[in-house]
């Protein structure tokens, strides 16, 4: 069966259009900004989330994060809280331009799961890891205005 030049040209044009449309439906790269949650515990975790300031929902409440795994969620900017029963609450903001603030808030009961929040990227300013274990924090708050160049906020849960 011989293909005519017109049919081949039409098929190539359709393929090029499909690739173009597929490329347009992809979200912007946002310079690789992401939120990463890692489980270094010896058991699976059920995470809850509370987006703030019109941030999108990264995952559904009750999200299962198996032990020994991590998940990355691409974002352009994000503000909200990640909660886990038995751990201190993590609240943070990752801005479009790489500015960030973050804090850990002890829950109403004594936490048993250590948690940390660490910015990653080409950091400038005051950007230490914030972390708590048993509701005692070695750094619990990094207020806004002095941490820049953040491309990733990484939350790590681990066993004691």
NUVEX-237959 format. One line per field, with one value per residue (C-alpha): residue number from 0; residue in three letters; y negated, z negated, x. Coordinates in nm, 3 decimals. Example, Ala and Ser with C-alpha at 12.3 -4.5 7.8 and 13.67 -1.06 7.14 Angstrom:
! residues 2
vexfi = c(0,1)
kevex = c(ALA,SER)
c2 = c(0.450,0.106)
c3 = c(-0.780,-0.714)
c1 = c(1.230,1.367)
//
This chain:
! residues 160
vexfi = c(0,1,2,3,4,5,6,7,8,9,10,11,12,13,14,15,16,17,18,19,20,21,22,23,24,25,26,27,28,29,30,31,32,33,34,35,36,37,38,39,40,41,42,43,44,45,46,47,48,49,50,51,52,53,54,55,56,57,58,59,60,61,62,63,64,65,66,67,68,69,70,71,72,73,74,75,76,77,78,79,80,81,82,83,84,85,86,87,88,89,90,91,92,93,94,95,96,97,98,99,100,101,102,103,104,105,106,107,108,109,110,111,112,113,114,115,116,117,118,119,120,121,122,123,124,125,126,127,128,129,130,131,132,133,134,135,136,137,138,139,140,141,142,143,144,145,146,147,148,149,150,151,152,153,154,155,156,157,158,159)
kevex = c(UNK,UNK,UNK,UNK,UNK,UNK,UNK,UNK,UNK,UNK,UNK,UNK,UNK,UNK,UNK,UNK,UNK,UNK,UNK,UNK,UNK,UNK,UNK,UNK,UNK,UNK,UNK,UNK,UNK,UNK,UNK,UNK,UNK,UNK,UNK,UNK,UNK,UNK,UNK,UNK,UNK,UNK,UNK,UNK,UNK,UNK,UNK,UNK,UNK,UNK,UNK,UNK,UNK,UNK,UNK,UNK,UNK,UNK,UNK,UNK,UNK,UNK,UNK,UNK,UNK,UNK,UNK,UNK,UNK,UNK,UNK,UNK,UNK,UNK,UNK,UNK,UNK,UNK,UNK,UNK,UNK,UNK,UNK,UNK,UNK,UNK,UNK,UNK,UNK,UNK,UNK,UNK,UNK,UNK,UNK,UNK,UNK,UNK,UNK,UNK,UNK,UNK,UNK,UNK,UNK,UNK,UNK,UNK,UNK,UNK,UNK,UNK,UNK,UNK,UNK,UNK,UNK,UNK,UNK,UNK,UNK,UNK,UNK,UNK,UNK,UNK,UNK,UNK,UNK,UNK,UNK,UNK,UNK,UNK,UNK,UNK,UNK,UNK,UNK,UNK,UNK,UNK,UNK,UNK,UNK,UNK,UNK,UNK,UNK,UNK,UNK,UNK,UNK,UNK,UNK,UNK,UNK,UNK,UNK,UNK)
c2 = c(0.000,-0.323,-0.643,-0.963,-1.264,-1.449,-1.175,-1.166,-1.547,-1.535,-1.267,-1.466,-1.781,-1.595,-1.452,-1.796,-1.942,-1.663,-1.724,-2.098,-2.053,-1.803,-2.049,-2.326,-2.120,-2.065,-2.284,-2.543,-2.421,-2.689,-2.649,-2.302,-2.420,-2.130,-2.003,-1.670,-1.452,-1.161,-0.873,-0.731,-0.570,-0.197,-0.211,-0.366,-0.718,-0.869,-1.238,-1.520,-1.854,-2.201,-2.431,-2.803,-3.123,-2.962,-2.690,-2.373,-2.045,-1.842,-1.517,-1.403,-1.385,-1.039,-1.010,-0.692,-0.741,-0.395,-0.352,-0.417,-0.625,-0.987,-1.179,-1.497,-1.744,-2.005,-2.354,-2.709,-2.839,-2.682,-2.777,-2.544,-2.283,-1.916,-1.719,-1.373,-1.227,-1.182,-1.448,-1.825,-2.018,-2.162,-2.494,-2.662,-2.890,-2.853,-3.163,-3.208,-3.386,-3.134,-3.309,-3.083,-3.066,-2.762,-2.658,-2.350,-2.374,-2.125,-1.956,-1.927,-1.594,-1.506,-1.406,-1.073,-1.101,-1.333,-1.570,-1.824,-2.085,-2.183,-2.427,-2.326,-2.529,-2.807,-2.934,-3.287,-3.433,-3.246,-2.903,-2.642,-2.309,-2.328,-2.010,-1.868,-1.545,-1.475,-1.835,-1.976,-2.173,-2.258,-2.526,-2.564,-2.875,-3.053,-3.366,-3.520,-3.779,-3.628,-3.292,-3.317,-3.094,-2.809,-2.566,-2.279,-2.239,-1.893,-1.742,-1.430,-1.203,-0.942,-0.685,-0.757)
c3 = c(0.000,0.109,-0.089,0.101,0.014,-0.088,-0.337,-0.488,-0.521,-0.689,-0.937,-1.020,-1.072,-1.306,-1.504,-1.538,-1.657,-1.914,-2.051,-2.065,-2.252,-2.494,-2.567,-2.640,-2.898,-3.112,-3.421,-3.421,-3.553,-3.825,-3.847,-3.998,-4.313,-4.511,-4.847,-4.952,-5.236,-5.349,-5.583,-5.765,-6.029,-6.076,-5.990,-5.731,-5.793,-5.729,-5.650,-5.665,-5.493,-5.526,-5.232,-5.310,-5.102,-4.795,-4.771,-4.590,-4.769,-4.731,-4.848,-5.014,-5.391,-5.513,-5.241,-5.296,-5.285,-5.312,-5.536,-5.374,-5.090,-4.991,-4.764,-4.571,-4.487,-4.221,-4.308,-4.195,-4.541,-4.840,-5.187,-5.440,-5.711,-5.704,-5.999,-6.134,-6.449,-6.695,-6.542,-6.571,-6.296,-6.013,-5.865,-5.584,-5.282,-4.963,-4.747,-4.368,-4.397,-4.639,-4.967,-5.252,-5.613,-5.821,-6.174,-6.379,-6.631,-6.914,-6.920,-7.216,-7.315,-7.349,-7.009,-6.969,-6.604,-6.536,-6.243,-6.062,-5.794,-5.582,-5.291,-4.995,-4.702,-4.655,-5.004,-5.119,-5.461,-5.772,-5.663,-5.932,-5.965,-6.210,-6.401,-6.700,-6.893,-7.180,-7.149,-7.219,-6.926,-6.846,-6.609,-6.588,-6.378,-6.090,-6.030,-5.688,-5.535,-5.577,-5.395,-5.017,-4.724,-4.837,-4.565,-4.789,-5.134,-5.269,-5.562,-5.718,-5.973,-6.150,-6.427,-6.771)
c1 = c(0.000,0.162,0.114,0.070,0.280,-0.035,-0.133,0.218,0.218,-0.125,-0.010,0.304,0.098,-0.141,0.151,0.310,-0.023,-0.064,0.286,0.220,-0.110,0.047,0.328,0.079,-0.111,0.199,0.227,0.504,0.840,0.850,1.227,1.194,1.016,0.876,0.761,0.912,0.786,1.006,0.923,1.225,1.005,0.978,0.607,0.374,0.241,-0.102,-0.053,-0.303,-0.269,-0.416,-0.341,-0.358,-0.363,-0.526,-0.260,-0.359,-0.417,-0.096,-0.254,-0.576,-0.606,-0.514,-0.248,-0.045,0.332,0.492,0.794,1.129,0.981,0.948,0.712,0.780,0.503,0.593,0.468,0.530,0.451,0.278,0.162,0.008,0.040,0.135,0.005,0.070,-0.081,0.205,0.430,0.455,0.275,0.487,0.375,0.564,0.561,0.761,0.732,0.744,1.078,1.230,1.159,1.056,0.947,0.869,0.786,0.705,0.426,0.394,0.057,-0.181,-0.025,0.341,0.477,0.654,0.765,1.060,1.011,1.227,1.171,1.469,1.488,1.704,1.834,2.086,2.016,2.090,2.022,1.913,1.782,1.856,1.679,1.390,1.323,1.141,1.143,0.904,0.776,1.123,1.258,1.619,1.491,1.117,1.067,1.236,1.028,0.986,1.209,1.553,1.560,1.597,1.693,1.466,1.358,1.248,1.097,1.170,0.982,1.132,0.965,1.179,1.170,1.312)
//
